[in-house]
Amino acid sequence: MSFNNSRLTNFLIDDTDSRLEYSGKWFPGGVSEEFQDTTHGTSDPGSNVTFTFNGTFVAAFATIDHSGVRCAYTLDDAEPIAVNQSGSSPPQYKYNLFTLQGLDDRQHQLTITSQGVGQTLWFDYLSYTGQAPPSLLAPIPAATTSSSVSKPISHRISPGVIVAIVLGSVFSLLLLVLLGFFVSRRWHRLRLTRPQHDASWQGKVIEEPELPPKMGFRAVMSMSGLHAPASQGTTILSSSVFSSVIFNGPYTTSSNRSGGGPRSV
């Protein structure tokens, strides 16, 4: 089937593209250095992958690890062509296994078959120049490096962000420790400078001061320089004299009389 009326365009086909047909024992792989972070690997001789396209150019890319790779590719009805590559440490990523160009502008079928024993074929992606069937998505121009298959969004956190998070956490912890230390010292100083209450009186009984003894009538008369009557035959002082003794005591009082001096009691 030919699309001669369409212009040729470059395509990149990832190993996870649905247009690839895998046969045999394959397992998924992939690191960030590989195209779209994915690969398909096989260590089983006879396992193969087939791709059908319309175009004039095709190239295959793989990862070469320490075991090396041994495989063969077949285009249409041609004889298989062997590819042998020794191991590499560190691995070689996006290694060009083979390139076919100057092909007729028509439909082709490419098959890549693993032949190594104890070796792993890490198939990464294909690149071809040709025409896309109308049923497929619009191709990506050759000037770009993206493929016709959307690349999944990466959610990886960069090392710089991780380092910033760790440093920020450590700084916050140190700040909290210092704050707690200064608050503790401030509280301790306030406690030392705060006046202390004398608690020596606690638990003791407060004694009431002794009151002077009650004085009777005779004691009062004695302090006034007078004597209380001893018997009924004793002459009793008049009320005026008694009042003078009670209120004035042994002191003298003065009264202003015309032409007179102080009067003694």
C-alpha positions, 0 to 999 in steps of 0.5 A: 500500500503506497501513499505517493501523494504525501510528503515524507516525514521523519518518525521516532518509534519507541519500544512501547509503540503499539505498532511494534509486534513482539514475539518470544520472551521479552521483559521491560527495562529502561533508565533515564539515558534511554529514549523515553526512559524505556527499553525491551530486553530479551536473552532468548535466541529466536525472540524478535520484534517486527515493524511495518512502515511506508518509507525510504529510510529506517534505523534501529537503536539499542543499549549495549551492556557488558554482555554485548549483543548478537542479533540479525535483521531482515527487511522484506524478503531479503536474507538476514544480516547479522549484527555483532557488538562486544560488551561495553562498561559503562553501557552505551545508550542509543547505540545505532545497530544498523541503518537502511536508506535509499529504499523504495517509497512503499510499504516495508516490513522490518524484523529484528531477531535475537541470536545471542546466548548469554547476551541481552538485546536491549531494543530502544527505538526506531527511526524512519522516514516515510509516510504515515497511514491516515488512521494514525496520528499526525507525524512529528516534523523531522526538526523535532526530537519527539516521537509520534507517541506522547512521552509520559509526564515525569514526576521525579524530584530533582536532587537540588529540590531534595537537598533544599528540603533537607537543609530547610528541615535541619535549619527549622529544627535548629531554630526551634532548639535555639528558641527553646534554649533562650526561653528556658534561660529567660524563665530561669533568670526571672525566677531568680530575680523574683522576690521570695515570700518568707514562709518561716511563719507557716505552721506556727501559732501566732500568740496574742499580745498580753492585755493589762490586767483588769483593774478594780475600783480600789486600784483606780482609787489607789492610782488617783492618790485616794483611798476607797472607804474601808467601812460603813463608818468612813466618810464618803466623798461627795459626787463632785469630788469623786468626779474630779478624782476620776476625770482629773486625777492628781493634776490641777485644773485652772479656771479663769475667775476675775481677780483670782488665781489657780485653785488647788483641789 
